[in-house]
Amino acid sequence: MNMTLKEKSTWLSLIATLVIFGSYTLNVVSIDLASVSEQQAIDIAMGNLSQAILYIIIVEIIFQSLITVAGSRADIEGDERDRFIALTANNSGYWVLSIGVVMTLGHLLLPHALGVESSIKAYFPIPLFEVHVLLLMFIFSEIVRFTHQIILYRKDAV
């Protein structure tokens, strides 16, 4: 399978995002709120978030550098096809992120506007619920963007 430098970079970003933030999500969801205080749960979640961000930065820097060293200047800059694929995939990710932000704002504002209590938190009792929903939507939009890029590269490769 012959891949361009940009496609290799996209695969790396997708795998790193899935592994690192997948692990982060599992760690946050598995916090036992019955055995720790609310502040301890927040501290654990923020520690996990800091760790995930640090890991993604380190992994991306190291592996993207290794991929880039192997490529030529023309490969690094890409061509018109690479720019078109990136633009199209960015639009997909943007829509997912926009929908997630609107849904989160609705979750925050509608209970106050309607005078009712939100029941979503009861089903997902995680610390800093709204922050994690926004983060999850951001990560999901990145996964959609990377996946769409890979699909466009593979579609064009055949």
N, C-alpha and C positions, 0 to 999 in steps of 0.2 A: 504494500500500500504506500504509494508515493504521496507525501504530504508537504505542503508549503510550510515555511517557518511560522507564518501566522496561524495556520491550522494546528500545528504542534503546540504553539503557545496557548491557543484556545483550549485544546484538550487538557493541557496541564492545569490551567486555571479552573476548568470544570471539575476535574478530579480533586484538586486541592480544596476547592470550595465544598464539594460534597463530603469529603472525609473530615475536614477540620470543623466545619460548621454543623455537619451531621452529628459529630461527637459532642459538640457544644450543646446542641439542642437536646440530645439524649441526657446529658448531664443536668441541664436545667430542669427538664421535665421530671427527672427522677429525684429531685430534692424532696426529702420527706418533711413536709411542713409541720407534721405532728410532733417531730422530735427536735425541731430547732425553732428559735424565735423568728419573728418577721425580719428583724434587722440582720440576724445571722444568715437567713435565706437570701437576703439582698446582697450581703457580703460575698456569699458563695457564688451567686449568679454573676456578680461583677468580676470576681476573680476568674471565673470560667470565661467570661467575655474577654477580659484582658489577655488571658492565655491564648484564646482562639485568634484574636487580632495579631498578637505577637507571632504565633505560628504561621498564619497566612502570609504575613510580611516576610518572614524568614524563608519560607518555602518558595514563595514567588520570586524573591530576589535571587536565591541560589539557582533554582532550576531555569528561570527565564534567562539568567546570565549564561548558563551552560548552553541553552538552545541558541541564544543569540551569537555566541562565540563560534558556533558551527556554521552560521549562515553568512552569506555575502551581504554587502551594503544594499544591493538591490532587493534581496530577500527581506532584509530588516525593514526597509521603507515600504515595501509592498507595491502593488500596482492598482490600477483602477478597479479591478475585480475585488481585491481585498477591501478597498474603501467602500465599495457598494455593499459587499457582504456585511461589513461592520455597521454601516448605516442602517441597513434593513434589520439586522439583529438588535441594534440599539433601540429601534422603534418598538420592537416586541417587548423588550425588557422595560422600556419606559411605560408602556401601557399597563403591564402587570404591576409595576411600582405605583403608578397613579391610582389604580383601582384599590390597591392595598391601603394607600394613604387615605383615600376617601372613606373606605370602610372603617378604618381606625378612627377617623374623625367622627364619623357617624356613631360609632360605639361610644365615644367620649361625650358627644353633644346631645344625642337623642334622649338619653335618660334624664338629663337636666331640662330639656325642652318639654318632654312629655310628663315629667314628674314620676317616672317609674325607675325601679332599680334594674341595673343590667344583670342578666343571668348568665352571660357568657363566662364571666370570671369564675362562677361556681363550678363549671365543667372543667376549667383549666386553671386550677389554683397554683399559679406560678408567681414568684415575686416580680414586681414591676411589669405587670401583664401588658400594658399598652406599649412599653418600650420594646418588649420582646416580640409583640405582634408586628411593630414597625420594622424591627430588625429582621424578622422572619420574612416579611414581604420584600425587603431589600435583597436578602440572600436568594429568595425564590426568583426575583426578577433577574438577578445575575445568572442563575442557573438556566432560566429561560433564554437569556441572551446568548450564553455560551452554547447551549444546545442548538439554538436556531442557527448560529454561525456554523457549527459543525455540520448540521444538515445541509446548509447552503454550500459549504465546501464539498461535501460528499456528493451532493446532487450535481454539482458542476464538474466533479472529477470523473464521472462515468460517461 
